[in-house]
Amino acid sequence: MHYSVQIFTWTAREGVHQVGSVIEVDAPNPKAAAVSLLGLRLEDKGESSKLAVRVWRGEDAQKADCDYFFYH
């Protein structure tokens, strides 16, 4: 399947901001799309590394159901 991925980071001073531009990737599922970009582990709990991604299918990110993953 084809997914669009946005990478985000955050700091106390600057808040949340996008890193780079939207990346298009083919992957079997949203989590695989997120892992394939940076090769970093995604976990369900624990402290985040202040790096996250938003993954969706379709052309309009505002109307699509999105998955969010946090790198650890």
C-alpha positions as CSV (number, residue, x, y, z in Angstrom):
1,M,0.0,0.0,0.0
2,H,1.1,3.6,-0.6
3,Y,1.4,5.9,2.5
4,S,2.3,9.5,3.2
5,V,4.5,10.1,6.2
6,Q,5.3,13.4,8.1
7,I,8.0,13.5,10.7
8,F,7.7,15.8,13.7
9,T,9.8,16.8,16.6
10,W,9.2,19.0,19.6
11,T,11.0,21.1,22.2
12,A,9.8,23.2,25.1
13,R,10.9,26.4,23.4
14,E,9.7,25.8,19.8
15,G,6.8,23.4,20.4
16,V,5.9,20.9,17.7
17,H,7.2,21.3,14.2
18,Q,7.6,19.3,11.0
19,V,11.0,18.0,10.0
20,G,11.4,18.0,6.2
21,S,8.6,17.5,3.8
22,V,6.0,14.7,3.4
23,I,7.5,11.5,2.3
24,E,5.7,8.9,0.1
25,V,6.5,5.3,0.9
26,D,5.1,1.8,-0.1
27,A,4.7,-0.5,2.9
28,P,2.4,-3.3,4.0
29,N,1.0,-1.3,6.9
30,P,1.3,2.2,8.6
31,K,3.8,1.0,11.2
32,A,6.0,-0.6,8.6
33,A,5.9,2.7,6.7
34,A,7.1,4.6,9.9
35,V,9.9,2.1,10.7
36,S,11.2,2.0,7.1
37,L,12.1,5.7,7.0
38,L,14.5,5.9,10.0
39,G,15.0,2.3,11.1
40,L,14.2,3.4,14.7
41,R,12.1,1.3,17.1
42,L,8.5,2.1,17.7
43,E,7.2,1.2,21.1
44,D,3.8,1.5,22.8
45,K,5.2,2.8,26.1
46,G,8.2,4.4,27.6
47,E,9.8,7.8,27.1
48,S,9.7,9.2,23.6
49,S,12.8,10.4,21.9
50,K,10.9,13.6,20.8
51,L,10.5,12.3,17.3
52,A,7.1,11.2,15.9
53,V,5.4,10.4,12.6
54,R,2.0,10.8,11.2
55,V,1.1,8.2,8.6
56,W,-2.0,8.2,6.3
57,R,-3.3,6.8,3.0
58,G,-5.1,8.9,0.5
59,E,-4.4,12.3,-1.0
60,D,-6.0,14.6,1.6
61,A,-4.3,14.4,5.0
62,Q,-7.1,16.6,6.5
63,K,-9.8,14.0,5.7
64,A,-7.8,10.8,6.0
65,D,-7.6,8.6,9.1
66,C,-4.1,9.0,10.4
67,D,-1.9,6.8,12.5
68,Y,0.6,8.3,14.9
69,F,3.8,6.7,16.1
70,F,6.4,7.8,18.6
71,Y,10.1,6.7,18.3
72,H,11.9,5.5,21.4
